[in-house]
Structure formats: structure tokens, C-alpha cells
Amino acid sequence: MGKIVEALRLRRTGEGWAGEMPADVWGQVVFGGFVIAHAVSAATRDAPEGRRLHSLHAYFLKPVVGRTAIEYRVRTLREGRTLASRLVDARQAGMPVLSMTCSFSRDVDGYEYQPPMPLGVPRPEDVAAESWGPWECAVIGPTAPDENGHYSSTHRMWFRTRASLPEDEHLATVFTAFATDLTWKGARPLHLDGDTRGIVSMDHAVWFHRPLRPDRWCYYDVTSVINAGGRGLVHGRMYSDDGLLCVSVAQETLLTPFGEAIPR
């Protein structure tokens, strides 16, 4: 946990921000969620006062390796009275690795509506938890398939960081963005008993409806929408422990059969 927090503390450079990922945390290739978190950290360093990140859309362009600096440039696309938009470009060794647009806004009072949290979800204390990087995960698994073999959810879990985070709204958003990539095997509904080899994130969209504290138990429900053309699309919803829908996710992945080289 300490290594991840330290790695997310980007340093100012002449043209933006820079940081690196310790290779001994996940190996040579860096987990995509960390790259998203890094980019969000760069975008929120100069966030407009009184506004928070409410959406992002990122494209993964090239694998990121550990122990090598990633440089981030943040450019203003719009500075309106209601919305502020940014473009974040990430490069490693001079090559583009991620491109992300994001938007900031302030919350205002108004009517509220949300679908309820699914019923019958086991509580995290009733599920065996495991540690993964900075996360404590209580994985429930998919729902049972219906008579046609379809799953209403292909990945369900509770998660939280392994240690408390400072009371910093932007840092909480950074870790929440990190967790949105924890879709695991949810993109392969016909191979839920396998592993994650052959699943590569291509693009990633997130909407932060409400602030979420990722150092408290959060529920993540993922559904595979379709597998076609060698790609998969999943939708995800993150709920707070008290049942508030806080985050929505859409992720497209490249799906390759085992044994085949992954295109770069």
C-alpha cells in the first residue's frame, strides 16, 4: 500500500507531471488501473477550485513498464462556468501510452434517482477476502446463469484499500479510478473458470456520480454486454456500503485466445 501511495505522488516537471511504478508490485507490465490512477492524479493536481472529477474517457495506446518514468501533460480544453475539460497525454520513453479526456464540475442540489443495489448480495464479512496489490477484495463471483446461459453479472466483489486514506477528495478519486479496472474475468462470460490471460483493456470510461471512499467497503457489480469481433464490452457499477450508486464504468477489451500473441 505504501509503495502505491508513494508512486501516485507525481512530481512536477517543466511541462507537466511525472512518476513511475515500482516493477516489483505487479511485474514488468503495469496494471492498467494504475495507469488510469496516475493520469487522474495528474489531472486533479490543478483541478478547478470547488469542482471534482465527474467523468473520464481513456484509451490505452501501449503497455506501460515498471521502473521507467511516465510523463503526463495536462491541457485545458474548456474552462466554463459549469464544466471544465482537460486532455491528459501520457508518454513513456517518448512513446504515447495513454490518452485521456476528463471533465470537472461542482455538485448542485436537485432531484435524485438511481436503481437499487442488487438484492441478496453477500456481505463482505461473509466472503473470504484476499489481498491484491493495495486492495483487499472479497470476491463473490458471477451470478448463476439463466435458462439461456446468460449472466446478469459476470463479476461481483467487495473491495477496499488495505489501509486508510487521507481525507483528500482527489486522492479518493484517484484510488476509485484505479479500482474501476478490477473487472477481472468479467469480460469473458464463456470462460469464467479460467484466468485473465488474453484480456487487454483498450478503452475505459468512468462517471463519478457521487464521491466514494475506496478505503471503506465498496461493492462492484460487472456485466458482460457482448463478445464480438475479438472484443468485449463490460458495464460496471460501484456502490457505497450503504447502497448509494457512486460510479458507473464502461470498458472495452481486446480478447485473444490463449497461445496467440497479443497485438501491440
TIMILO-283480 format. One record per residue (C-alpha): residue number from 1; residue in three letters; chain; x, y, z. Coordinates in steps of 0.25 Angstrom, whole numbers. Each point is the difference from the previous one (the first is absolute). Layout:
<nodes>
<node seq="NUM" type="ala" mol="A" c1="X" c2="Y" c3="Z"/>
...
</nodes>
This chain:
<nodes>
<node seq="1" type="met" mol="A" c1="0" c2="0" c3="0"/>
<node seq="2" type="gly" mol="A" c1="11" c2="10" c3="4"/>
<node seq="3" type="lys" mol="A" c1="7" c2="-3" c3="-14"/>
<node seq="4" type="ile" mol="A" c1="-12" c2="3" c3="-8"/>
<node seq="5" type="val" mol="A" c1="-4" c2="13" c3="8"/>
<node seq="6" type="glu" mol="A" c1="15" c2="5" c3="-2"/>
<node seq="7" type="ala" mol="A" c1="-1" c2="-4" c3="-15"/>
<node seq="8" type="leu" mol="A" c1="-12" c2="8" c3="-2"/>
<node seq="9" type="arg" mol="A" c1="7" c2="13" c3="6"/>
<node seq="10" type="leu" mol="A" c1="4" c2="5" c3="-13"/>
<node seq="11" type="arg" mol="A" c1="11" c2="11" c3="-1"/>
<node seq="12" type="arg" mol="A" c1="-1" c2="13" c3="-8"/>
<node seq="13" type="thr" mol="A" c1="8" c2="1" c3="-12"/>
<node seq="14" type="gly" mol="A" c1="2" c2="12" c3="-10"/>
<node seq="15" type="glu" mol="A" c1="-12" c2="-4" c3="-8"/>
<node seq="16" type="gly" mol="A" c1="-9" c2="-8" c3="9"/>
<node seq="17" type="trp" mol="A" c1="2" c2="-12" c3="9"/>
<node seq="18" type="ala" mol="A" c1="8" c2="-13" c3="1"/>
<node seq="19" type="gly" mol="A" c1="0" c2="-12" c3="8"/>
<node seq="20" type="glu" mol="A" c1="3" c2="-15" c3="-1"/>
<node seq="21" type="met" mol="A" c1="-5" c2="-14" c3="5"/>
<node seq="22" type="pro" mol="A" c1="9" c2="-9" c3="8"/>
<node seq="23" type="ala" mol="A" c1="2" c2="-12" c3="-8"/>
<node seq="24" type="asp" mol="A" c1="0" c2="-10" c3="12"/>
<node seq="25" type="val" mol="A" c1="-15" c2="3" c3="3"/>
<node seq="26" type="trp" mol="A" c1="-6" c2="-6" c3="-13"/>
<node seq="27" type="gly" mol="A" c1="12" c2="-4" c3="-8"/>
<node seq="28" type="gln" mol="A" c1="5" c2="6" c3="-13"/>
<node seq="29" type="val" mol="A" c1="-13" c2="4" c3="-6"/>
<node seq="30" type="val" mol="A" c1="-8" c2="10" c3="8"/>
<node seq="31" type="phe" mol="A" c1="-15" c2="-3" c3="3"/>
<node seq="32" type="gly" mol="A" c1="-9" c2="10" c3="-8"/>
<node seq="33" type="gly" mol="A" c1="-7" c2="4" c3="12"/>
<node seq="34" type="phe" mol="A" c1="12" c2="6" c3="6"/>
<node seq="35" type="val" mol="A" c1="3" c2="8" c3="-13"/>
<node seq="36" type="ile" mol="A" c1="-14" c2="6" c3="0"/>
<node seq="37" type="ala" mol="A" c1="2" c2="3" c3="15"/>
<node seq="38" type="his" mol="A" c1="13" c2="7" c3="-4"/>
<node seq="39" type="ala" mol="A" c1="-7" c2="8" c3="-11"/>
<node seq="40" type="val" mol="A" c1="-11" c2="4" c3="10"/>
<node seq="41" type="ser" mol="A" c1="11" c2="5" c3="10"/>
<node seq="42" type="ala" mol="A" c1="6" c2="9" c3="-11"/>
<node seq="43" type="ala" mol="A" c1="-14" c2="5" c3="-4"/>
<node seq="44" type="thr" mol="A" c1="-4" c2="3" c3="15"/>
<node seq="45" type="arg" mol="A" c1="13" c2="7" c3="4"/>
<node seq="46" type="asp" mol="A" c1="-5" c2="13" c3="-6"/>
<node seq="47" type="ala" mol="A" c1="-15" c2="-3" c3="1"/>
<node seq="48" type="pro" mol="A" c1="-9" c2="12" c3="-1"/>
<node seq="49" type="glu" mol="A" c1="-3" c2="5" c3="14"/>
<node seq="50" type="gly" mol="A" c1="-14" c2="-5" c3="6"/>
<node seq="51" type="arg" mol="A" c1="-1" c2="-10" c3="-11"/>
<node seq="52" type="arg" mol="A" c1="2" c2="-15" c3="-1"/>
<node seq="53" type="leu" mol="A" c1="3" c2="-10" c3="-11"/>
<node seq="54" type="his" mol="A" c1="-14" c2="-5" c3="-5"/>
<node seq="55" type="ser" mol="A" c1="4" c2="-8" c3="-13"/>
<node seq="56" type="leu" mol="A" c1="12" c2="-5" c3="-8"/>
<node seq="57" type="his" mol="A" c1="3" c2="-8" c3="-12"/>
<node seq="58" type="ala" mol="A" c1="13" c2="-6" c3="-3"/>
<node seq="59" type="tyr" mol="A" c1="7" c2="-8" c3="-11"/>
<node seq="60" type="phe" mol="A" c1="11" c2="-10" c3="3"/>
<node seq="61" type="leu" mol="A" c1="10" c2="2" c3="-11"/>
<node seq="62" type="lys" mol="A" c1="12" c2="-8" c3="4"/>
<node seq="63" type="pro" mol="A" c1="4" c2="-9" c3="12"/>
<node seq="64" type="val" mol="A" c1="7" c2="7" c3="12"/>
<node seq="65" type="val" mol="A" c1="12" c2="-6" c3="6"/>
<node seq="66" type="gly" mol="A" c1="5" c2="2" c3="15"/>
<node seq="67" type="arg" mol="A" c1="12" c2="8" c3="5"/>
<node seq="68" type="thr" mol="A" c1="-1" c2="9" c3="-12"/>
<node seq="69" type="ala" mol="A" c1="-5" c2="14" c3="1"/>
<node seq="70" type="ile" mol="A" c1="-14" c2="4" c3="-6"/>
<node seq="71" type="glu" mol="A" c1="-2" c2="14" c3="-4"/>
<node seq="72" type="tyr" mol="A" c1="-13" c2="7" c3="0"/>
<node seq="73" type="arg" mol="A" c1="-4" c2="13" c3="-7"/>
<node seq="74" type="val" mol="A" c1="-14" c2="6" c3="4"/>
<node seq="75" type="arg" mol="A" c1="-6" c2="10" c3="-10"/>
<node seq="76" type="thr" mol="A" c1="-13" c2="8" c3="3"/>
<node seq="77" type="leu" mol="A" c1="-10" c2="-3" c3="-11"/>
<node seq="78" type="arg" mol="A" c1="-11" c2="8" c3="7"/>
<node seq="79" type="glu" mol="A" c1="-2" c2="10" c3="12"/>
<node seq="80" type="gly" mol="A" c1="-14" c2="2" c3="1"/>
<node seq="81" type="arg" mol="A" c1="-9" c2="5" c3="12"/>
<node seq="82" type="thr" mol="A" c1="-6" c2="-14" c3="2"/>
<node seq="83" type="leu" mol="A" c1="10" c2="-9" c3="-7"/>
<node seq="84" type="ala" mol="A" c1="15" c2="-1" c3="-1"/>
<node seq="85" type="ser" mol="A" c1="6" c2="-10" c3="-10"/>
<node seq="86" type="arg" mol="A" c1="14" c2="-5" c3="-1"/>
<node seq="87" type="leu" mol="A" c1="9" c2="-8" c3="-9"/>
<node seq="88" type="val" mol="A" c1="11" c2="-9" c3="6"/>
<node seq="89" type="asp" mol="A" c1="10" c2="-6" c3="-9"/>
<node seq="90" type="ala" mol="A" c1="10" c2="-10" c3="7"/>
<node seq="91" type="arg" mol="A" c1="13" c2="-4" c3="-6"/>
<node seq="92" type="gln" mol="A" c1="11" c2="-10" c3="3"/>
<node seq="93" type="ala" mol="A" c1="13" c2="0" c3="-6"/>
<node seq="94" type="gly" mol="A" c1="-5" c2="10" c3="-10"/>
<node seq="95" type="met" mol="A" c1="-12" c2="-9" c3="-5"/>
<node seq="96" type="pro" mol="A" c1="-14" c2="3" c3="3"/>
<node seq="97" type="val" mol="A" c1="-6" c2="-10" c3="10"/>
<node seq="98" type="leu" mol="A" c1="-14" c2="6" c3="4"/>
<node seq="99" type="ser" mol="A" c1="-9" c2="11" c3="-5"/>
<node seq="100" type="met" mol="A" c1="-11" c2="5" c3="10"/>
<node seq="101" type="thr" mol="A" c1="-10" c2="10" c3="-1"/>
<node seq="102" type="cys" mol="A" c1="-7" c2="4" c3="13"/>
<node seq="103" type="ser" mol="A" c1="-10" c2="10" c3="6"/>
<node seq="104" type="phe" mol="A" c1="-2" c2="7" c3="13"/>
<node seq="105" type="ser" mol="A" c1="-13" c2="6" c3="6"/>
<node seq="106" type="arg" mol="A" c1="-6" c2="4" c3="13"/>
<node seq="107" type="asp" mol="A" c1="-11" c2="-7" c3="7"/>
<node seq="108" type="val" mol="A" c1="-13" c2="7" c3="1"/>
<node seq="109" type="asp" mol="A" c1="-13" c2="-3" c3="7"/>
<node seq="110" type="gly" mol="A" c1="-11" c2="-7" c3="-8"/>
<node seq="111" type="tyr" mol="A" c1="-9" c2="-12" c3="-2"/>
<node seq="112" type="glu" mol="A" c1="6" c2="-13" c3="1"/>
<node seq="113" type="tyr" mol="A" c1="-3" c2="-14" c3="-5"/>
<node seq="114" type="gln" mol="A" c1="8" c2="-13" c3="-1"/>
<node seq="115" type="pro" mol="A" c1="-2" c2="-15" c3="-2"/>
<node seq="116" type="pro" mol="A" c1="1" c2="-7" c3="13"/>
<node seq="117" type="met" mol="A" c1="12" c2="-8" c3="4"/>
<node seq="118" type="pro" mol="A" c1="-3" c2="-15" c3="-4"/>
<node seq="119" type="leu" mol="A" c1="-7" c2="-8" c3="10"/>
<node seq="120" type="gly" mol="A" c1="6" c2="-13" c3="7"/>
<node seq="121" type="val" mol="A" c1="15" c2="5" c3="-1"/>
<node seq="122" type="pro" mol="A" c1="8" c2="-7" c3="11"/>
<node seq="123" type="arg" mol="A" c1="7" c2="10" c3="10"/>
<node seq="124" type="pro" mol="A" c1="15" c2="1" c3="-1"/>
<node seq="125" type="glu" mol="A" c1="2" c2="-6" c3="14"/>
<node seq="126" type="asp" mol="A" c1="-7" c2="-12" c3="-6"/>
<node seq="127" type="val" mol="A" c1="10" c2="-2" c3="-11"/>
<node seq="128" type="ala" mol="A" c1="14" c2="-4" c3="1"/>
<node seq="129" type="ala" mol="A" c1="9" c2="12" c3="-3"/>
<node seq="130" type="glu" mol="A" c1="13" c2="0" c3="-8"/>
<node seq="131" type="ser" mol="A" c1="11" c2="10" c3="-1"/>
<node seq="132" type="trp" mol="A" c1="3" c2="5" c3="-14"/>
<node seq="133" type="gly" mol="A" c1="10" c2="12" c3="-1"/>
<node seq="134" type="pro" mol="A" c1="-5" c2="11" c3="8"/>
<node seq="135" type="trp" mol="A" c1="-14" c2="-6" c3="1"/>
<node seq="136" type="glu" mol="A" c1="-8" c2="-10" c3="9"/>
<node seq="137" type="cys" mol="A" c1="-10" c2="-7" c3="-9"/>
<node seq="138" type="ala" mol="A" c1="-12" c2="-9" c3="4"/>
<node seq="139" type="val" mol="A" c1="-3" c2="-6" c3="-13"/>
<node seq="140" type="ile" mol="A" c1="-14" c2="-6" c3="-1"/>
<node seq="141" type="gly" mol="A" c1="0" c2="-4" c3="-14"/>
<node seq="142" type="pro" mol="A" c1="-10" c2="0" c3="-11"/>
<node seq="143" type="thr" mol="A" c1="-15" c2="-2" c3="1"/>
<node seq="144" type="ala" mol="A" c1="-6" c2="-13" c3="-4"/>
<node seq="145" type="pro" mol="A" c1="-3" c2="-1" c3="-15"/>
<node seq="146" type="asp" mol="A" c1="-15" c2="0" c3="-4"/>
<node seq="147" type="glu" mol="A" c1="-6" c2="-11" c3="-9"/>
<node seq="148" type="asn" mol="A" c1="6" c2="7" c3="-12"/>
<node seq="149" type="gly" mol="A" c1="14" c2="0" c3="6"/>
<node seq="150" type="his" mol="A" c1="0" c2="15" c3="2"/>
<node seq="151" type="tyr" mol="A" c1="6" c2="6" c3="12"/>
<node seq="152" type="ser" mol="A" c1="-6" c2="13" c3="7"/>
<node seq="153" type="ser" mol="A" c1="14" c2="2" c3="6"/>
<node seq="154" type="thr" mol="A" c1="13" c2="-6" c3="-5"/>
<node seq="155" type="his" mol="A" c1="9" c2="5" c3="12"/>
<node seq="156" type="arg" mol="A" c1="-4" c2="5" c3="14"/>
<node seq="157" type="met" mol="A" c1="8" c2="4" c3="11"/>
<node seq="158" type="trp" mol="A" c1="2" c2="9" c3="13"/>
<node seq="159" type="phe" mol="A" c1="13" c2="8" c3="0"/>
<node seq="160" type="arg" mol="A" c1="8" c2="10" c3="8"/>
<node seq="161" type="thr" mol="A" c1="14" c2="5" c3="2"/>
<node seq="162" type="arg" mol="A" c1="8" c2="-8" c3="10"/>
<node seq="163" type="ala" mol="A" c1="3" c2="13" c3="8"/>
<node seq="164" type="ser" mol="A" c1="-8" c2="13" c3="2"/>
<node seq="165" type="leu" mol="A" c1="2" c2="11" c3="-9"/>
<node seq="166" type="pro" mol="A" c1="2" c2="15" c3="4"/>
<node seq="167" type="glu" mol="A" c1="-13" c2="9" c3="-1"/>
<node seq="168" type="asp" mol="A" c1="3" c2="5" c3="-14"/>
<node seq="169" type="glu" mol="A" c1="-11" c2="-1" c3="-10"/>
<node seq="170" type="his" mol="A" c1="9" c2="0" c3="-12"/>
<node seq="171" type="leu" mol="A" c1="9" c2="-11" c3="6"/>
<node seq="172" type="ala" mol="A" c1="-13" c2="-8" c3="3"/>
<node seq="173" type="thr" mol="A" c1="-4" c2="2" c3="-15"/>
<node seq="174" type="val" mol="A" c1="14" c2="-5" c3="-4"/>
<node seq="175" type="phe" mol="A" c1="-2" c2="-13" c3="7"/>
<node seq="176" type="thr" mol="A" c1="-14" c2="-2" c3="-5"/>
<node seq="177" type="ala" mol="A" c1="4" c2="2" c3="-14"/>
<node seq="178" type="phe" mol="A" c1="11" c2="-11" c3="3"/>
<node seq="179" type="ala" mol="A" c1="-11" c2="-9" c3="5"/>
<node seq="180" type="thr" mol="A" c1="-8" c2="1" c3="-13"/>
<node seq="181" type="asp" mol="A" c1="9" c2="-8" c3="-7"/>
<node seq="182" type="leu" mol="A" c1="-2" c2="-12" c3="9"/>
<node seq="183" type="thr" mol="A" c1="-10" c2="-7" c3="-9"/>
<node seq="184" type="trp" mol="A" c1="9" c2="-12" c3="-1"/>
<node seq="185" type="lys" mol="A" c1="-7" c2="-12" c3="-7"/>
<node seq="186" type="gly" mol="A" c1="-13" c2="7" c3="-2"/>
<node seq="187" type="ala" mol="A" c1="3" c2="3" c3="-15"/>
<node seq="188" type="arg" mol="A" c1="0" c2="-15" c3="-3"/>
<node seq="189" type="pro" mol="A" c1="-13" c2="-6" c3="4"/>
<node seq="190" type="leu" mol="A" c1="3" c2="-13" c3="-7"/>
<node seq="191" type="his" mol="A" c1="13" c2="-2" c3="8"/>
<node seq="192" type="leu" mol="A" c1="-3" c2="5" c3="14"/>
<node seq="193" type="asp" mol="A" c1="7" c2="-12" c3="5"/>
<node seq="194" type="gly" mol="A" c1="13" c2="4" c3="-7"/>
<node seq="195" type="asp" mol="A" c1="10" c2="11" c3="3"/>
<node seq="196" type="thr" mol="A" c1="2" c2="14" c3="-6"/>
<node seq="197" type="arg" mol="A" c1="10" c2="-3" c3="-11"/>
<node seq="198" type="gly" mol="A" c1="-4" c2="5" c3="-13"/>
<node seq="199" type="ile" mol="A" c1="-8" c2="12" c3="6"/>
<node seq="200" type="val" mol="A" c1="6" c2="13" c3="-4"/>
<node seq="201" type="ser" mol="A" c1="-7" c2="14" c3="4"/>
<node seq="202" type="met" mol="A" c1="-2" c2="8" c3="-13"/>
<node seq="203" type="asp" mol="A" c1="-8" c2="12" c3="5"/>
<node seq="204" type="his" mol="A" c1="-6" c2="4" c3="13"/>
<node seq="205" type="ala" mol="A" c1="-12" c2="9" c3="4"/>
<node seq="206" type="val" mol="A" c1="-4" c2="4" c3="14"/>
<node seq="207" type="trp" mol="A" c1="-11" c2="9" c3="6"/>
<node seq="208" type="phe" mol="A" c1="2" c2="4" c3="15"/>
<node seq="209" type="his" mol="A" c1="-14" c2="3" c3="4"/>
<node seq="210" type="arg" mol="A" c1="3" c2="2" c3="15"/>
<node seq="211" type="pro" mol="A" c1="13" c2="0" c3="8"/>
<node seq="212" type="leu" mol="A" c1="4" c2="-14" c3="4"/>
<node seq="213" type="arg" mol="A" c1="9" c2="-4" c3="11"/>
<node seq="214" type="pro" mol="A" c1="8" c2="-11" c3="-5"/>
<node seq="215" type="asp" mol="A" c1="6" c2="-3" c3="14"/>
<node seq="216" type="arg" mol="A" c1="-13" c2="-5" c3="4"/>
<node seq="217" type="trp" mol="A" c1="-7" c2="-12" c3="-5"/>
<node seq="218" type="cys" mol="A" c1="-6" c2="3" c3="-14"/>
<node seq="219" type="tyr" mol="A" c1="-8" c2="-10" c3="-9"/>
<node seq="220" type="tyr" mol="A" c1="4" c2="-1" c3="-15"/>
<node seq="221" type="asp" mol="A" c1="-10" c2="-7" c3="-9"/>
<node seq="222" type="val" mol="A" c1="5" c2="-3" c3="-14"/>
<node seq="223" type="thr" mol="A" c1="-8" c2="-5" c3="-12"/>
<node seq="224" type="ser" mol="A" c1="5" c2="-5" c3="-13"/>
<node seq="225" type="val" mol="A" c1="-8" c2="7" c3="-11"/>
<node seq="226" type="ile" mol="A" c1="5" c2="-7" c3="-12"/>
<node seq="227" type="asn" mol="A" c1="12" c2="-8" c3="-6"/>
<node seq="228" type="ala" mol="A" c1="1" c2="2" c3="-15"/>
<node seq="229" type="gly" mol="A" c1="11" c2="3" c3="-10"/>
<node seq="230" type="gly" mol="A" c1="11" c2="-4" c3="9"/>
<node seq="231" type="arg" mol="A" c1="-4" c2="11" c3="10"/>
<node seq="232" type="gly" mol="A" c1="-8" c2="0" c3="13"/>
<node seq="233" type="leu" mol="A" c1="-9" c2="11" c3="6"/>
<node seq="234" type="val" mol="A" c1="-3" c2="0" c3="15"/>
<node seq="235" type="his" mol="A" c1="-8" c2="10" c3="9"/>
<node seq="236" type="gly" mol="A" c1="3" c2="2" c3="14"/>
<node seq="237" type="arg" mol="A" c1="-7" c2="6" c3="12"/>
<node seq="238" type="met" mol="A" c1="7" c2="4" c3="14"/>
<node seq="239" type="tyr" mol="A" c1="-9" c2="2" c3="12"/>
<node seq="240" type="ser" mol="A" c1="4" c2="5" c3="14"/>
<node seq="241" type="asp" mol="A" c1="-2" c2="-9" c3="12"/>
<node seq="242" type="asp" mol="A" c1="-14" c2="7" c3="2"/>
<node seq="243" type="gly" mol="A" c1="-5" c2="-3" c3="-14"/>
<node seq="244" type="leu" mol="A" c1="3" c2="13" c3="-7"/>
<node seq="245" type="leu" mol="A" c1="3" c2="-1" c3="-15"/>
<node seq="246" type="cys" mol="A" c1="13" c2="8" c3="-1"/>
<node seq="247" type="val" mol="A" c1="7" c2="-4" c3="-12"/>
<node seq="248" type="ser" mol="A" c1="-3" c2="-6" c3="-14"/>
<node seq="249" type="val" mol="A" c1="10" c2="-6" c3="-9"/>
<node seq="250" type="ala" mol="A" c1="1" c2="-5" c3="-15"/>
<node seq="251" type="gln" mol="A" c1="12" c2="-7" c3="-5"/>
<node seq="252" type="glu" mol="A" c1="4" c2="-6" c3="-13"/>
<node seq="253" type="thr" mol="A" c1="10" c2="-11" c3="0"/>
<node seq="254" type="leu" mol="A" c1="8" c2="-8" c3="-11"/>
<node seq="255" type="leu" mol="A" c1="-3" c2="-15" c3="2"/>
<node seq="256" type="thr" mol="A" c1="10" c2="-9" c3="-6"/>
<node seq="257" type="pro" mol="A" c1="1" c2="-16" c3="1"/>
<node seq="258" type="phe" mol="A" c1="10" c2="-6" c3="9"/>
<node seq="259" type="gly" mol="A" c1="13" c2="-2" c3="-7"/>
<node seq="260" type="glu" mol="A" c1="-1" c2="11" c3="-10"/>
<node seq="261" type="ala" mol="A" c1="8" c2="13" c3="0"/>
<node seq="262" type="ile" mol="A" c1="-7" c2="12" c3="5"/>
<node seq="263" type="pro" mol="A" c1="1" c2="11" c3="-10"/>
<node seq="264" type="arg" mol="A" c1="8" c2="12" c3="4"/>
</nodes>
